[in-house]
Amino acid sequence: MYNPHYSGTLEIPLKGSDNVLEISRSNLPNPAELFEILRSEEAPLRHYVLFALEYARQNNVDYAIKILADGLHVEYDSNPRPRLPLHNLLASLHIRKAYQPGVTAQERNTHLSDATKHLGSAEKINPKDDTTWVSKGLLLLARSSLDDAHRHFKQVLGENPRSIPALLGMARIQIIRENYSQALTTYRQVLKLLPDCTPNPRIGMGICFYKLGMEDTAITSFRRCIEMNPRDATAYVMLAMIEFNKTKKQDMSGEELHDTYKQGFQYLKAAYDADKHHPVAGLLLGKHFTLIGAPEKAMKLALKASNSTGLKNVQSEGFYIMAKISHQKGAYSEACSLYQKAVSFNPDNHMAQFGLGQTLLFKQDIASAITAFERILAKEPKCVEAIAVLGSIYSRSPGTKSKALEYFDKATNIIHERNTLAIQDPLMFTEMAQLLEQTDISKTTKAYMFALGICSQKIERGETVEYMPELLNNIAAINHMDGRLDSAETSYNKALDLCETKMEENGVDAATRATITSIRYNLARLYEERNEVPRAEEIYRDIAQKYHGYADAHLRLGVIEQNRGNYEQATELYKVVYGMIDNKNVDAWTLMGMLQLNQNQIRNSRKTMERIVKEINRHDVYALIALGNIQLNIAREEKDNAIKQELYKKAFEFFDKVLKIDAHNAYAANGIAINVAVHGRHKEAREMFLQLHENASTIPALSLNLALVSADMGQYMNAVTLYASASKKYFNDEDPNVLLSMAKAQYCLAKQEKSPEKMLEALTMTQRALRLAPSDKTTLYDIALIQQSYAQLVSDRQSENRTIADIKNAMAGLGTAKGILKSLAAVPTKEHVYYERDIAAQREKHGDSLLNILERKLKDQEAHEADKERQAEESRQKREDEKTQREEEERIRLEKQEEEEREILERRRLLDLGAKETQKELDELNRERAERKRMVVSDEEVSEGEFENGERETKKQKKERKPKEPKEPKEPKEPKKGKLRKKSEIEGRARSKSEDRDEDDRDGDPTSHRNTSKKYKSKEIIDSDDDMSE
Amino acid sequence: MAPWGKLAHDAGIWSAAWSSKNALVTGSLDNTVKVWNAENGELKGTLTGHQLGVNSVDTNAEGTLAVSTSLDSQIRIWDLEQLKQHKIIDAGAVQAWTAKFSPDSKHIATGTASGDINQYSVESGEKVQTFEGRGKFAMSVAYSPNGEYVACGTEASSDSSTVLLFDVATGKLRHTFKGHAMTVRSLAFSADSTKLVTGSDDKRIMIHDAVHGDTIRTLSGHSAWVLSVAVSSDGVHISSGSSDNKVKLWDLVADQCIDTMDGHSDQVWGLAWNKQGNRFVSVSEDKSIKFYSTTSA
């Protein structure tokens, strides 16, 4: 530290003489010899100091300490003052020694306490000695007591503003406190006082310049140091670091990057050559070897760096490098404890902190991992990587999903702010997308696109992205669910291609095979949606054959068969799943239950659904709703009123249970509303449906039920409007049953208002239904029925309110009806029809009598209209007549009219009798049809009892009960579903969920990749667009 | 846009045909058949007699006769020059869903509920031949322009054999196309009789090789049932109408959609090309007729 005037020799005054003994600096004796000379010559103590300094300068601190310690034992003066410099120097040397490389913690403590002891002795001799104070300052600095150290240096500088050691100490504190410009001023003072001071203040200045952004000036400073001392390793190290930092800048071309790194490495090499023990040089070199993939060399250097006692940052970095090497080797425990050491030496070593978090995650120590990552965030709130990992951790537990989204959002915002894909790991976006799938599909897509962007960049750079196929699969699934089938197909195929390439390059592995299976399954789902059923089937068959345990493939094949009406094959396929693959496969049981319902095997269906609730999941909302609906149906058919009420109560209980599990389940609420309706509380039911309709207007069944209840309440106009809008909104006017329900309401409206015109509208609606499904002979029957009703209404009308054309039209309609009824009655008995042939025949006869009546009425009408014509003529004449004449004419006309009305009333009485007969027949018919279609929503008590008797609604009602999406199959033995896994670093967070939107992710199998959107599964099953998940 | 604006009929229009003499014939749910001047959109006449909705219309090669069928399976033949009924054939309930003239104008083919195709003689009104189907309701029927084949599209069937092609000369079933998963409501041959275009409730249009019996290509794009397909006589275009209310124009050569028209507010039930193959009309449940030209498009 103190630099005495420099010459080639040191002198020892010889005792009792003016001569001196010259000792060459380059050839110093050992301390023992030296001490012999000094003691025998009784040299003053300051000579001990001079020799100690020389030893120290030659890096022989032990010798220096030895000679000084010996010096203190020399007692030939009672004056303690000359001993002071010895204590001071000893203290400094011990401090220096404490931080030499390779010193153990124990040794260091010994040195530091020795230093403290010497400083104590020095203080006793002279409490105000500058050097002592400076040393004390340095000791405090070494112990990181910045404030105390600062006080000591300030004290010294107050006494002696030119104290170089104090100035240097002060500058160091200023640098630590990041007061770089202040530090610069301090260093400049030192340079003014002592231009060739060692250690070279230009190093410190260079650091300050660099920190202040004056990179070139910094470089000049370090170069100057090297000019002054070509072996100044620190200066070289600083230059190397500057070059290395340059390479971290984004905008460098590949070539520039290479050159810069090379330059840095040259500096580093020079530093290492100058001082093989320079801790930072060793550390950087270690890093270099890690980078170039020479872990053994790196390990050796890192180990050395980790022992650089006193240089905590260097030690921390050393441990970090070792940890990282272990981490890469897959020695996670070892890595974890090394990271821990790195962090203990420098809690702000974020890279080490991050690695620690990762290895802790691997060890499943989630809580500690969270702490590690949160620590990074405490210091670096915008560390996207840490935010992303935390989001990922939180996303895994159901309770912290919203927290996870918060983190993901934060990360995305930061990335947007920086306008760069700072995160190089597409996993974050993948996980984010998966979380968002339940809530925000546009954000989901965006997140996937981000992930894809990162992957593409990586691929452009020639890096391999091993989970690219899975990512593409997920993106495809999103497009798939949103109905962009073409782009979904493209992505699926691209993903498949990538898998093929991967297998060609790396050979067949189970994971890739599993991914391929998942993608193919999704592709098959897409084909199904596009109605390319044979293509889909081919894939399902192949999957089912190769991987017998892949339950969903069997189930889809079953659904396809079921759609074709091949119930036996469908049953077999469902049985394969619950019988051979997984007895607790809820989807298989559910599909089975639905199929049974379809086949009118109500009791079997109920048993199946009960099985799900009793043996698999007593909270299975789907099965509970199905059971409620079945109960409702059974109740409807029950004749005994007391039992009926009991059964309704039971149905109600099922729906109630569902609402307890999911308070917002519109299907259950719908069921309860139906229950209210069947108890005749229509108004209440209507209120409930209305409310539900407002909150869950996307469920077609609700619109239909609302329409139905409106019709039941006699609000036919309302019902017609509701049916019309539902038909258009949900069914593209493609569902004949909805149109028929609308026609029925219209029919009732026409009857209610006795309006033939409105009856014609009912005819129009029924014709539209027939056009959609011409093979439904029942619709044809309805058309005949409506035409007869029209004729009846025309017949019932007063002559004033109808025309000859009306009657002729009605008669023509009766002719058409007759033709239809005749052919319907004549349909061969081997063909099953949903009407009674006898009744069709009776209807035909009824039409004949109606026709007779109308024929007569036509004559009357003709007479009436001729009469009217004549009356008009007469009245014209009358206007020309006298007032009295007009009165006379009026009287005659009124008489005539009265007569006519009596006649009409008589005929109507007769007709009403006829109509009642017809009504009876219709009731018969309706009962028959009700049996066919089972699920009748409205009860006899509340139904109109005419025309269709609500059974069309019934059909819709049934549809709402379509099976839920088959869920994650429990655990197909093989294949495991595609994994989105990045093996090495982020092992802990590597995980990907399927695109399953199902909230009720019961097994949480994180590896599943199937596309299981209910949307299409359900559609296939029962041909309805509504969904009953949430 | 032709002057026949919004309400060409009082109810949904279900079918259209464009005669070689430039008359447009439309059939509607309002029980009428209307004849229009396709040049200026002027109504030439309203033909009444059907008691239920008019399900299909077609014109003969000479443009002198039109045939229509109604929901009650009445086949009526109309004289397009005198605008009056020429003949009535009662096929019996659901025994004549749609009808088409044979290219030589001698016969009318119509599909039945049992899936058979019956050929009636225009002259005598008698049934002269039956092509035996496979039991599924025949929704649509078409002759190949060369008169060699007659094809029909049926209701959905369990084995997906919804498109059948018969050899007129032998009366035998020649090909069964199994591509469509659902009901085939409309089909049409290409002008050279080599391709058969079908539209289905499965939202897809398929192009089949009528000669060899292969399905060549599937066109997807409609988001709901395909209700109508028609091929231009120049063999370049296919037009299609759907219950998604859209009309699409496809390039038959390039197999891709080249235009989508959304002028209709309801199901598009029928399409008809003019003789030259450069203009076509669409008719819809929204009661309107829309006019398109491919030359200006």
Interface residues (C-beta under 8 A of the other chain):
Chain A: G483 L485 D486 R530 N531 E532 V533 P534 R564 G565 N566 N732 D733 E734 T764 Q767 R768 L770 R771 P774 S775 K777 L780 I783 A812 G813 G815 T816 G819 I820 K822 S823 L824
Chain B: A11 G12 W14 L29 Q51 L52 G53 N55 L71 D72 D90 G92 A93 V94 W97 A113 F137 M139 E155 S158 D159 S160 K178 G179 H180 A181 M182 S200 D201 D202 K203 R204 T218 S220 S223 A224 W225 S243 D244 D266 Q267 E285
